[in-house]
Amino acid sequence: MAMAAGLLLGRLIPGLNTALDDVQVDGISLPIALGLLIMMYPVLAKVRYDRLDTVASDRRLLLSSLLLNWVFGPALMFALAWLLLPDLPEYRTGLIIVGLARCIAMVIIWNDLACGDREAAAVLVALNSIFQVVMFAVLGWFYLSVLPGWLGLPPTSITTSPWQIAKSVLIFLGIPLAAGYLSRGLGERAKGRDWYEARFLPRIGPWALYGLLFIIVVLFALQGDQISHKPLDVVRIALPLLAYFAIMWGGGYLLGAVLHLGYQRTTTLAFTAAGNNFELAIAVAIATYGATSGQALAGVVGPLIEVPVLVALVYVSLALRHRFPDAVTAPSGVTADPGATRDR
């Protein structure tokens, strides 16, 4: 319904997409930034920060996440882009950039909806943010310039700055993370953990979904013209994206099951592997190739495909939870940690 509403608004209200696109500060879309911050704050306020050390000590989870996100993910997107878009170099480049921008924002909401491990998600997202600042430009140079040359394919170039990447991390992860941490610390100190989890969290919890629905409406309102005027191009771009999300999520889920990580952490591993930082990918594509470029369109199609696909994968994940003993035997029937799902 939100996707349909966005498309209708973009088509029925003249100039709406231009007006929304113009509301920017230093290249950051304010409507999308607002929606992301509203969406992420309630989830990060639910994280029990005193448990993060148990996640940080799980080397299997951390190493699996790093390999999936920074070795397998970019390589897979590179292969799919060249395999399925050999005749469309602009879209191909845009998809490769999407594959390099690992998720630091919306994965929080997918993980929460699927009853994953909140603390694990917070740690893995923070780890992704550090690697994103350090590795994004290096991997962009490798996958767009060096590797094609080695394979006898035409190379291209990418221009981005460490500040541009750090800015994305700071805004979309740093602000809601700090707000969530302060909320739990101050709330528990003033009223106690029982009040915080039984009274405060249920009040702010629905705002995560409000933020998600708002982002969906804005994204589809912004791109209604592109979708309606270039439907075949959107379909061509969507095919490698669909394959990418399915393979990354399925690979993460299978790896978590093989390593016996349990339902919650397997779910977290799968969603952190499948998601992408579309804000960064779009910003880099626009800064390097222009707002009307094919690279920018590929970046924009990314979240339009990612949102419905990962929503569907939330339901797939919940349907598979009975295969994990830690999920079946829990008091809530969903997870081994009743405190983690008290407000669901």
Secondary structure, 3 states (H helix, E strand, C coil): CHHHHHHHHHHHCCCHHHHHHHCEECCEEHHHHHHHHHHHHHHHHHCCHHHHHHHHCCHHHHHHHHHHHHHHHHHHHHHHHHHHCCCCHHHHHHHHHHHHCECCCCHHHHHHHCCCCHHHHHHHHHHHHHHHHHHHHHHHHHHHHHHHHHCCCCCCCCCCCHHHHHHHHHHHHHHHHHHHHHHHHHHHHHHCHHHHHHHHHHHHCHHHHHHHHHHHHHHHHHCHHHHHHCHHHHHHHHHHHHHHHHHHHHHHHHHHHHCCCCHHHHHHHHHHHHCECHHHHHHHHHHHHCCCCHHHHHHHHHHHHHHHHHHHHHHHHHHHHHHCHHHHCCCCCCCCCHHHHCCC
